[in-house]
Amino acid sequence: MIAIISDIHSNIHALEVALADIQAQGVKRIMCLGDVVGYGGAPLETIPKIKESCEIVLLGNHDDALLNSNMSLYFNEWARAAIDWTRDQIDSSERVEELYDFMYSLRREMSEFTDDDGNIFNIVHASPRQPQTEYLLPNLAADCEALQSNFAAMKHHVCFYGHTHHPGYFNPGKEFVAAVENDSIELQDDKQYLINVGSVGQPRDRNPELCYALLDGKRLSWRRVAYKIEAAQRLILDAKLPDKLSLRLQMGR
């Protein structure tokens, strides 16, 4: 089995529960689709934990904004405040060089991994054609140009992505299928899939439980697990980050 996580957003409480759940199932390989930082109150704890736990880590748009402050100009004021605070925390840390070295090592482009049966899967943060920034939102029309172009940009028949924090999947010519709690699908070799694995650190599908995906042969499952949301909220408030970043954790949106 292979676990695929995304959008941790400096939520160490959610990450630790996710990793414990992954370990409890005997999973040894973890892929991270990016946005390690941003929004949450524990970047100094989250970055090393991702580094030591994951086989591949991609660069998300919030990770990119940490390294290139001009990128945060496109953020809303809450996201920008959080990434500026994150940068200050890292800059004043005794591990500043180690933390930045790892963040600069994250893969910017669409990547891939191979399972134990030799099947190859694409992974990306946002979309195959725009790896950091494009939003493949659940409300996209089935026949829209964005989906057609992204299916064409895939190198393999399955691509996992994050970024929108909405678990579920697209098939060509089909509307988004939202994943309900602990849902699963059987991947078929003759179909293409764009699969959103959900968010560990900031779910937005109105379910506040952390979400990640588990690949077991050709079966793909979404895992929902409760964690101590109040503890994650406390870190955000103690850091004097915008209240909205705390409130949205309990609402799952």
C-alpha positions as YAML, in Angstrom:
chain: A
units: angstrom
residues:
- id: 1
  name: MET
  ca: [0.00, 0.00, 0.00]
- id: 2
  name: ILE
  ca: [1.03, 3.58, -0.68]
- id: 3
  name: ALA
  ca: [-0.32, 6.63, 1.16]
- id: 4
  name: ILE
  ca: [-0.75, 9.91, -0.69]
- id: 5
  name: ILE
  ca: [-1.08, 13.03, 1.43]
- id: 6
  name: SER
  ca: [-1.42, 16.69, 0.51]
- id: 7
  name: ASP
  ca: [-2.00, 20.19, 1.83]
- id: 8
  name: ILE
  ca: [-0.65, 19.76, 5.35]
- id: 9
  name: HIS
  ca: [-0.49, 23.53, 5.87]
- id: 10
  name: SER
  ca: [1.61, 23.51, 9.04]
- id: 11
  name: ASN
  ca: [-1.04, 21.53, 10.93]
- id: 12
  name: ILE
  ca: [1.19, 19.27, 12.99]
- id: 13
  name: HIS
  ca: [-1.70, 17.85, 14.99]
- id: 14
  name: ALA
  ca: [-3.47, 16.59, 11.87]
- id: 15
  name: LEU
  ca: [-0.21, 15.37, 10.33]
- id: 16
  name: GLU
  ca: [0.80, 13.31, 13.35]
- id: 17
  name: VAL
  ca: [-2.60, 11.62, 13.46]
- id: 18
  name: ALA
  ca: [-2.46, 10.92, 9.72]
- id: 19
  name: LEU
  ca: [1.02, 9.40, 10.00]
- id: 20
  name: ALA
  ca: [-0.07, 7.26, 12.94]
- id: 21
  name: ASP
  ca: [-3.07, 6.02, 10.95]
- id: 22
  name: ILE
  ca: [-0.82, 5.25, 7.98]
- id: 23
  name: GLN
  ca: [1.64, 3.36, 10.17]
- id: 24
  name: ALA
  ca: [-1.14, 1.39, 11.86]
- id: 25
  name: GLN
  ca: [-2.10, -0.02, 8.46]
- id: 26
  name: GLY
  ca: [1.43, -1.17, 7.75]
- id: 27
  name: VAL
  ca: [2.04, 1.38, 4.99]
- id: 28
  name: LYS
  ca: [5.72, 2.11, 4.37]
- id: 29
  name: ARG
  ca: [5.62, 4.49, 1.38]
- id: 30
  name: ILE
  ca: [4.19, 8.02, 1.57]
- id: 31
  name: MET
  ca: [3.97, 10.59, -1.24]
- id: 32
  name: CYS
  ca: [3.26, 14.23, -0.37]
- id: 33
  name: LEU
  ca: [1.70, 16.47, -3.01]
- id: 34
  name: GLY
  ca: [2.77, 19.77, -1.47]
- id: 35
  name: ASP
  ca: [1.65, 22.76, 0.56]
- id: 36
  name: VAL
  ca: [3.63, 21.62, 3.55]
- id: 37
  name: VAL
  ca: [3.35, 25.13, 5.02]
- id: 38
  name: GLY
  ca: [0.87, 28.02, 5.09]
- id: 39
  name: TYR
  ca: [-2.25, 28.76, 7.16]
- id: 40
  name: GLY
  ca: [-1.28, 26.73, 10.24]
- id: 41
  name: GLY
  ca: [0.77, 27.47, 13.34]
- id: 42
  name: ALA
  ca: [3.48, 24.79, 13.39]
- id: 43
  name: PRO
  ca: [5.79, 25.08, 10.37]
- id: 44
  name: LEU
  ca: [8.96, 24.33, 12.36]
- id: 45
  name: GLU
  ca: [7.51, 21.00, 13.47]
- id: 46
  name: THR
  ca: [5.74, 20.11, 10.22]
- id: 47
  name: ILE
  ca: [8.62, 20.52, 7.76]
- id: 48
  name: PRO
  ca: [11.01, 18.05, 9.49]
- id: 49
  name: LYS
  ca: [8.20, 15.55, 9.98]
- id: 50
  name: ILE
  ca: [7.39, 15.58, 6.26]
- id: 51
  name: LYS
  ca: [11.07, 15.32, 5.39]
- id: 52
  name: GLU
  ca: [11.59, 12.21, 7.50]
- id: 53
  name: SER
  ca: [8.32, 10.51, 6.54]
- id: 54
  name: CYS
  ca: [7.83, 10.97, 2.80]
- id: 55
  name: GLU
  ca: [9.47, 9.35, -0.21]
- id: 56
  name: ILE
  ca: [8.55, 12.18, -2.59]
- id: 57
  name: VAL
  ca: [7.48, 15.72, -1.70]
- id: 58
  name: LEU
  ca: [6.16, 18.17, -4.29]
- id: 59
  name: LEU
  ca: [6.21, 21.97, -4.15]
- id: 60
  name: GLY
  ca: [2.82, 23.55, -3.51]
- id: 61
  name: ASN
  ca: [1.88, 27.16, -4.17]
- id: 62
  name: HIS
  ca: [2.20, 28.08, -0.48]
- id: 63
  name: ASP
  ca: [5.61, 26.42, -0.35]
- id: 64
  name: ASP
  ca: [6.55, 28.43, -3.43]
- id: 65
  name: ALA
  ca: [5.34, 31.64, -1.79]
- id: 66
  name: LEU
  ca: [7.54, 30.91, 1.21]
- id: 67
  name: LEU
  ca: [10.59, 30.78, -1.08]
- id: 68
  name: ASN
  ca: [9.49, 33.60, -3.39]
- id: 69
  name: SER
  ca: [7.64, 36.38, -1.58]
- id: 70
  name: ASN
  ca: [6.30, 37.79, -4.86]
- id: 71
  name: MET
  ca: [4.09, 34.72, -5.16]
- id: 72
  name: SER
  ca: [2.17, 35.72, -2.02]
- id: 73
  name: LEU
  ca: [0.97, 38.88, -3.78]
- id: 74
  name: TYR
  ca: [-1.66, 36.65, -5.41]
- id: 75
  name: PHE
  ca: [-2.89, 35.39, -2.01]
- id: 76
  name: ASN
  ca: [-5.78, 36.77, 0.01]
- id: 77
  name: GLU
  ca: [-4.80, 38.75, 3.10]
- id: 78
  name: TRP
  ca: [-5.17, 35.78, 5.49]
- id: 79
  name: ALA
  ca: [-3.01, 33.46, 3.43]
- id: 80
  name: ARG
  ca: [-0.43, 36.20, 2.91]
- id: 81
  name: ALA
  ca: [-0.27, 36.96, 6.64]
- id: 82
  name: ALA
  ca: [0.28, 33.28, 7.39]
- id: 83
  name: ILE
  ca: [3.06, 32.77, 4.86]
- id: 84
  name: ASP
  ca: [4.85, 35.96, 5.97]
- id: 85
  name: TRP
  ca: [4.64, 34.75, 9.58]
- id: 86
  name: THR
  ca: [5.93, 31.33, 8.50]
- id: 87
  name: ARG
  ca: [8.92, 32.92, 6.80]
- id: 88
  name: ASP
  ca: [9.71, 34.90, 9.95]
- id: 89
  name: GLN
  ca: [9.53, 31.73, 12.05]
- id: 90
  name: ILE
  ca: [11.95, 29.88, 9.79]
- id: 91
  name: ASP
  ca: [14.30, 32.85, 9.46]
- id: 92
  name: SER
  ca: [14.65, 33.05, 13.25]
- id: 93
  name: SER
  ca: [15.04, 29.30, 13.75]
- id: 94
  name: GLU
  ca: [18.33, 27.64, 14.65]
- id: 95
  name: ARG
  ca: [17.58, 25.15, 11.86]
- id: 96
  name: VAL
  ca: [17.03, 27.81, 9.21]
- id: 97
  name: GLU
  ca: [19.50, 26.39, 6.67]
- id: 98
  name: GLU
  ca: [18.25, 22.82, 7.05]
- id: 99
  name: LEU
  ca: [14.61, 23.89, 6.69]
- id: 100
  name: TYR
  ca: [15.23, 26.01, 3.60]
- id: 101
  name: ASP
  ca: [17.48, 23.38, 2.01]
- id: 102
  name: PHE
  ca: [14.62, 20.92, 2.21]
- id: 103
  name: MET
  ca: [12.00, 23.34, 0.94]
- id: 104
  name: TYR
  ca: [14.17, 24.30, -2.03]
- id: 105
  name: SER
  ca: [14.57, 20.60, -2.86]
- id: 106
  name: LEU
  ca: [10.84, 20.06, -3.43]
- id: 107
  name: ARG
  ca: [9.85, 19.02, -6.94]
- id: 108
  name: ARG
  ca: [8.16, 21.73, -8.99]
- id: 109
  name: GLU
  ca: [6.89, 19.72, -11.93]
- id: 110
  name: MET
  ca: [4.49, 16.84, -12.36]
- id: 111
  name: SER
  ca: [6.27, 13.73, -11.11]
- id: 112
  name: GLU
  ca: [5.57, 10.01, -10.92]
- id: 113
  name: PHE
  ca: [6.01, 6.94, -8.75]
- id: 114
  name: THR
  ca: [5.89, 3.22, -9.42]
- id: 115
  name: ASP
  ca: [4.08, 0.74, -7.18]
- id: 116
  name: ASP
  ca: [5.35, -2.74, -6.32]
- id: 117
  name: ASP
  ca: [3.46, -4.21, -9.29]
- id: 118
  name: GLY
  ca: [5.20, -1.90, -11.77]
- id: 119
  name: ASN
  ca: [2.24, 0.44, -12.31]
- id: 120
  name: ILE
  ca: [3.26, 4.06, -12.82]
- id: 121
  name: PHE
  ca: [1.20, 6.98, -11.51]
- id: 122
  name: ASN
  ca: [1.52, 10.73, -11.99]
- id: 123
  name: ILE
  ca: [1.49, 13.09, -9.02]
- id: 124
  name: VAL
  ca: [1.21, 16.87, -9.01]
- id: 125
  name: HIS
  ca: [0.20, 19.59, -6.58]
- id: 126
  name: ALA
  ca: [-2.40, 21.48, -8.61]
- id: 127
  name: SER
  ca: [-2.79, 20.16, -12.17]
- id: 128
  name: PRO
  ca: [-0.74, 18.41, -14.87]
- id: 129
  name: ARG
  ca: [-0.50, 21.52, -17.06]
- id: 130
  name: GLN
  ca: [0.00, 24.08, -14.24]
- id: 131
  name: PRO
  ca: [1.68, 22.20, -11.39]
- id: 132
  name: GLN
  ca: [1.46, 24.91, -8.70]
- id: 133
  name: THR
  ca: [-1.50, 27.14, -9.43]
- id: 134
  name: GLU
  ca: [-4.43, 25.77, -11.43]
- id: 135
  name: TYR
  ca: [-7.62, 24.94, -9.51]
- id: 136
  name: LEU
  ca: [-9.41, 21.81, -10.71]
- id: 137
  name: LEU
  ca: [-12.49, 22.62, -8.66]
- id: 138
  name: PRO
  ca: [-15.41, 20.19, -8.24]
- id: 139
  name: ASN
  ca: [-17.77, 22.50, -10.14]
- id: 140
  name: LEU
  ca: [-15.87, 22.30, -13.45]
- id: 141
  name: ALA
  ca: [-18.07, 21.31, -16.39]
- id: 142
  name: ALA
  ca: [-17.41, 17.79, -17.63]
- id: 143
  name: ASP
  ca: [-16.50, 18.95, -21.15]
- id: 144
  name: CYS
  ca: [-14.54, 22.10, -20.22]
- id: 145
  name: GLU
  ca: [-11.25, 22.94, -21.89]
- id: 146
  name: ALA
  ca: [-9.35, 22.86, -18.59]
- id: 147
  name: LEU
  ca: [-10.16, 19.22, -17.94]
- id: 148
  name: GLN
  ca: [-9.57, 18.18, -21.55]
- id: 149
  name: SER
  ca: [-6.16, 19.86, -21.57]
- id: 150
  name: ASN
  ca: [-5.15, 18.35, -18.25]
- id: 151
  name: PHE
  ca: [-6.11, 14.84, -19.27]
- id: 152
  name: ALA
  ca: [-4.04, 15.38, -22.42]
- id: 153
  name: ALA
  ca: [-1.07, 16.56, -20.32]
- id: 154
  name: MET
  ca: [-1.00, 13.39, -18.21]
- id: 155
  name: LYS
  ca: [1.72, 10.87, -19.00]
- id: 156
  name: HIS
  ca: [-0.03, 7.96, -17.28]
- id: 157
  name: HIS
  ca: [-3.67, 7.02, -16.89]
- id: 158
  name: VAL
  ca: [-3.91, 8.15, -13.24]
- id: 159
  name: CYS
  ca: [-2.78, 11.48, -11.81]
- id: 160
  name: PHE
  ca: [-3.16, 12.33, -8.13]
- id: 161
  name: TYR
  ca: [-3.45, 15.99, -7.14]
- id: 162
  name: GLY
  ca: [-4.35, 18.21, -4.17]
- id: 163
  name: HIS
  ca: [-4.59, 22.02, -3.99]
- id: 164
  name: THR
  ca: [-8.40, 22.40, -3.87]
- id: 165
  name: HIS
  ca: [-8.77, 20.33, -0.66]
- id: 166
  name: HIS
  ca: [-11.82, 18.53, -2.11]
- id: 167
  name: PRO
  ca: [-11.44, 14.72, -2.26]
- id: 168
  name: GLY
  ca: [-12.87, 12.98, -5.28]
- id: 169
  name: TYR
  ca: [-12.10, 12.41, -8.95]
- id: 170
  name: PHE
  ca: [-12.72, 13.28, -12.59]
- id: 171
  name: ASN
  ca: [-12.93, 10.92, -15.55]
- id: 172
  name: PRO
  ca: [-12.86, 12.35, -19.10]
- id: 173
  name: GLY
  ca: [-16.26, 13.70, -20.07]
- id: 174
  name: LYS
  ca: [-17.65, 13.16, -16.58]
- id: 175
  name: GLU
  ca: [-18.48, 15.53, -13.75]
- id: 176
  name: PHE
  ca: [-16.53, 15.46, -10.50]
- id: 177
  name: VAL
  ca: [-17.39, 12.58, -8.19]
- id: 178
  name: ALA
  ca: [-16.98, 13.69, -4.58]
- id: 179
  name: ALA
  ca: [-15.56, 11.12, -2.19]
- id: 180
  name: VAL
  ca: [-17.73, 10.51, 0.82]
- id: 181
  name: GLU
  ca: [-16.27, 9.35, 4.14]
- id: 182
  name: ASN
  ca: [-13.89, 6.39, 3.65]
- id: 183
  name: ASP
  ca: [-15.07, 5.96, 0.04]
- id: 184
  name: SER
  ca: [-13.11, 3.80, -2.42]
- id: 185
  name: ILE
  ca: [-12.94, 3.05, -6.14]
- id: 186
  name: GLU
  ca: [-11.39, 0.34, -8.31]
- id: 187
  name: LEU
  ca: [-9.04, 1.89, -10.88]
- id: 188
  name: GLN
  ca: [-9.55, 0.55, -14.40]
- id: 189
  name: ASP
  ca: [-6.68, 0.34, -16.86]
- id: 190
  name: ASP
  ca: [-8.76, 1.63, -19.78]
- id: 191
  name: LYS
  ca: [-9.85, 4.85, -18.05]
- id: 192
  name: GLN
  ca: [-8.11, 8.09, -17.13]
- id: 193
  name: TYR
  ca: [-8.43, 9.54, -13.66]
- id: 194
  name: LEU
  ca: [-7.65, 12.90, -12.09]
- id: 195
  name: ILE
  ca: [-7.88, 12.08, -8.40]
- id: 196
  name: ASN
  ca: [-7.89, 14.63, -5.59]
- id: 197
  name: VAL
  ca: [-6.56, 13.06, -2.39]
- id: 198
  name: GLY
  ca: [-8.05, 15.71, -0.09]
- id: 199
  name: SER
  ca: [-6.26, 17.72, 2.58]
- id: 200
  name: VAL
  ca: [-4.64, 16.57, 5.80]
- id: 201
  name: GLY
  ca: [-4.35, 20.00, 7.36]
- id: 202
  name: GLN
  ca: [-7.31, 22.03, 6.11]
- id: 203
  name: PRO
  ca: [-10.26, 20.07, 4.62]
- id: 204
  name: ARG
  ca: [-12.77, 22.16, 2.66]
- id: 205
  name: ASP
  ca: [-15.55, 19.71, 1.84]
- id: 206
  name: ARG
  ca: [-17.48, 20.55, 5.04]
- id: 207
  name: ASN
  ca: [-16.00, 17.56, 6.83]
- id: 208
  name: PRO
  ca: [-13.36, 18.77, 9.33]
- id: 209
  name: GLU
  ca: [-11.70, 15.35, 9.67]
- id: 210
  name: LEU
  ca: [-8.30, 15.06, 7.99]
- id: 211
  name: CYS
  ca: [-8.25, 13.34, 4.62]
- id: 212
  name: TYR
  ca: [-5.70, 11.40, 2.61]
- id: 213
  name: ALA
  ca: [-5.68, 8.64, -0.01]
- id: 214
  name: LEU
  ca: [-4.51, 5.05, 0.21]
- id: 215
  name: LEU
  ca: [-3.53, 3.09, -2.89]
- id: 216
  name: ASP
  ca: [-3.67, -0.70, -2.52]
- id: 217
  name: GLY
  ca: [-3.06, -2.35, -5.89]
- id: 218
  name: LYS
  ca: [-5.81, -0.96, -8.09]
- id: 219
  name: ARG
  ca: [-8.07, 0.06, -5.19]
- id: 220
  name: LEU
  ca: [-7.96, 3.71, -4.16]
- id: 221
  name: SER
  ca: [-9.49, 4.66, -0.81]
- id: 222
  name: TRP
  ca: [-9.95, 7.97, 0.96]
- id: 223
  name: ARG
  ca: [-9.29, 7.90, 4.69]
- id: 224
  name: ARG
  ca: [-11.05, 10.33, 7.08]
- id: 225
  name: VAL
  ca: [-9.67, 10.53, 10.59]
- id: 226
  name: ALA
  ca: [-10.57, 12.79, 13.51]
- id: 227
  name: TYR
  ca: [-7.83, 14.79, 15.22]
- id: 228
  name: LYS
  ca: [-7.59, 17.45, 17.94]
- id: 229
  name: ILE
  ca: [-8.84, 20.44, 15.99]
- id: 230
  name: GLU
  ca: [-8.89, 22.64, 19.10]
- id: 231
  name: ALA
  ca: [-5.15, 22.14, 19.59]
- id: 232
  name: ALA
  ca: [-4.45, 23.16, 15.99]
- id: 233
  name: GLN
  ca: [-6.69, 26.21, 16.41]
- id: 234
  name: ARG
  ca: [-4.85, 27.21, 19.57]
- id: 235
  name: LEU
  ca: [-1.52, 27.33, 17.74]
- id: 236
  name: ILE
  ca: [-3.02, 29.62, 15.10]
- id: 237
  name: LEU
  ca: [-4.49, 31.97, 17.69]
- id: 238
  name: ASP
  ca: [-1.33, 31.96, 19.83]
- id: 239
  name: ALA
  ca: [0.62, 33.02, 16.73]
- id: 240
  name: LYS
  ca: [-1.85, 35.92, 16.32]
- id: 241
  name: LEU
  ca: [-2.73, 34.77, 12.83]
- id: 242
  name: PRO
  ca: [-6.16, 35.72, 11.41]
- id: 243
  name: ASP
  ca: [-9.09, 34.20, 13.32]
- id: 244
  name: LYS
  ca: [-10.57, 32.93, 10.05]
- id: 245
  name: LEU
  ca: [-7.73, 30.42, 9.71]
- id: 246
  name: SER
  ca: [-8.72, 28.95, 13.05]
- id: 247
  name: LEU
  ca: [-12.48, 28.95, 12.49]
- id: 248
  name: ARG
  ca: [-12.38, 27.22, 9.13]
- id: 249
  name: LEU
  ca: [-10.71, 24.14, 10.66]
- id: 250
  name: GLN
  ca: [-13.80, 23.32, 12.71]
- id: 251
  name: MET
  ca: [-16.11, 23.99, 9.75]
- id: 252
  name: GLY
  ca: [-14.15, 22.02, 7.20]
- id: 253
  name: ARG
  ca: [-14.38, 24.72, 4.57]
...
